[in-house]
Amino acid sequence: MKRTSLAAAMRRCRDRYTDWRYGRIDPDAPIGRRGEQVAARLLRQKGLVVVAESESDRAGEIDVIAADKRSRRVIFVEVKTLQTTRPGHPADRVDENKQARITRAALRFLKRRNLLGTPCRFDVIAIWWPKGEPSPVRIEHYEHAFEAAGDFQMWS
């Protein structure tokens, strides 16, 4: 039986991941989680600070929360990832009910962090992840995609 060194084993493990600037994309993760990782990378490239990923509580889940140091704004991002060629746009899946859940979760996040006076916005990042790996991933970022929805209206 051939023995391998720890360094070689770590290299093999590292090579399983696609290396990005700030983190790695796990190829074995579900497609939605990979989409969130790509979205966080995109936001970092745009100069935003990613505060949290997959932030959830009883009000709902927010895929990515970022902060813009220049405008001093909190950005709540919903990521929709598709791996099929079905008709329809991934961003169309963020309907009014989903917007209301995101708004409630955002409000609870702001309350927990004592940031209720901080301006915020809601973005949607749509990702098409083709099943054939050589194909490039297509990403569209919609800033100010929707206003706060539901009973808990907020400011933007």
C-alpha positions in Angstrom: 0.0 0.0 0.0 1.4 3.3 -1.1 1.7 6.0 1.6 1.1 9.6 0.8 2.4 12.6 2.6 0.1 15.0 4.4 1.1 17.8 2.0 0.1 15.7 -1.0 -3.2 14.9 0.6 -3.9 18.5 1.3 -3.0 19.5 -2.3 -5.5 16.9 -3.6 -8.1 18.2 -1.2 -7.4 21.8 -2.2 -7.5 21.0 -5.9 -11.1 19.7 -5.6 -12.2 23.3 -5.1 -12.2 26.2 -7.5 -10.1 28.8 -6.0 -11.6 32.3 -5.9 -10.2 35.5 -4.5 -11.8 35.3 -1.1 -12.8 31.8 -0.5 -13.5 28.6 -2.4 -16.4 27.1 -4.2 -17.2 23.6 -3.0 -18.0 21.5 -6.1 -20.0 19.0 -3.9 -22.2 21.6 -2.3 -25.8 21.9 -3.5 -26.3 24.2 -6.5 -27.9 26.9 -4.3 -25.0 27.1 -1.9 -22.5 27.3 -4.8 -24.5 30.2 -6.2 -24.4 32.0 -2.9 -20.6 31.5 -2.8 -20.2 32.9 -6.3 -22.5 35.9 -5.4 -20.4 36.7 -2.3 -17.3 36.7 -4.5 -19.0 39.0 -7.0 -19.9 41.4 -4.2 -16.4 41.4 -2.8 -15.1 42.2 -6.3 -17.4 45.2 -6.4 -15.8 46.5 -3.2 -18.5 45.5 -0.8 -17.8 43.8 2.6 -19.7 40.5 3.0 -21.1 40.5 6.5 -22.9 37.2 6.5 -23.9 34.3 4.3 -27.1 32.2 4.7 -28.2 34.3 7.7 -31.4 32.7 9.0 -33.8 33.0 11.9 -37.5 32.3 12.5 -38.5 35.1 10.1 -36.7 33.7 7.2 -33.3 33.4 5.4 -31.2 36.0 3.7 -28.6 34.5 1.3 -26.0 37.2 1.5 -25.7 40.4 3.6 -23.1 43.0 2.6 -22.1 46.5 3.6 -21.1 49.3 1.4 -18.5 51.5 3.2 -18.8 54.4 0.8 -22.6 54.9 1.1 -22.8 53.3 4.6 -25.6 51.1 3.4 -26.6 47.5 4.3 -27.4 45.4 1.3 -29.6 42.3 1.6 -29.1 40.0 -1.4 -31.3 37.2 -2.6 -29.5 34.7 -4.8 -31.4 32.6 -7.3 -29.4 29.9 -9.1 -30.6 27.6 -11.9 -28.9 24.7 -13.4 -31.4 23.9 -16.1 -32.5 25.5 -19.3 -36.1 25.8 -18.3 -37.9 28.9 -19.5 -38.0 31.8 -17.2 -35.6 34.0 -15.4 -34.2 33.1 -12.0 -35.1 36.6 -10.6 -38.7 36.1 -11.5 -38.9 33.6 -8.6 -38.5 36.4 -6.1 -42.3 37.0 -5.9 -44.2 39.3 -3.4 -44.3 36.6 -0.7 -40.6 36.0 -0.9 -39.9 39.8 -0.8 -42.1 40.0 2.3 -40.1 37.2 4.0 -36.8 38.8 3.1 -38.0 42.1 4.4 -39.0 40.6 7.8 -35.7 38.8 8.1 -33.8 42.0 7.2 -35.7 43.9 9.8 -34.9 41.3 12.5 -31.3 41.4 11.4 -31.2 45.2 11.7 -32.9 45.1 15.2 -30.4 42.4 16.5 -27.4 44.5 15.4 -28.9 47.9 16.5 -28.8 49.2 13.0 -32.4 50.3 12.5 -31.4 53.8 11.4 -29.1 52.5 8.7 -30.2 52.8 5.1 -30.5 49.5 3.3 -31.4 48.1 -0.1 -32.5 44.8 -1.5 -30.7 43.2 -4.5 -31.2 40.0 -6.5 -28.4 38.1 -8.1 -29.5 35.6 -10.8 -27.1 32.8 -11.7 -27.3 30.3 -14.5 -25.0 27.4 -13.8 -24.8 25.1 -16.8 -24.5 21.3 -16.1 -21.4 21.1 -18.4 -18.5 22.5 -16.4 -16.6 24.0 -19.4 -19.5 26.4 -20.0 -19.2 29.7 -18.2 -21.4 30.7 -15.4 -23.8 33.6 -16.3 -24.4 36.1 -13.5 -26.7 39.1 -13.4 -26.8 41.5 -10.5 -29.9 43.6 -10.0 -29.3 46.5 -7.5 -32.4 47.9 -5.9 -34.4 45.0 -7.2 -37.3 45.6 -5.0 -38.5 47.9 -2.2 -39.3 46.6 1.3 -42.5 44.6 1.1 -45.2 43.5 3.6 -46.4 44.9 6.8 -42.9 45.9 7.9 -42.1 48.6 5.4 -38.6 50.0 5.7 -36.6 52.7 4.1 -34.0 52.4 1.4 
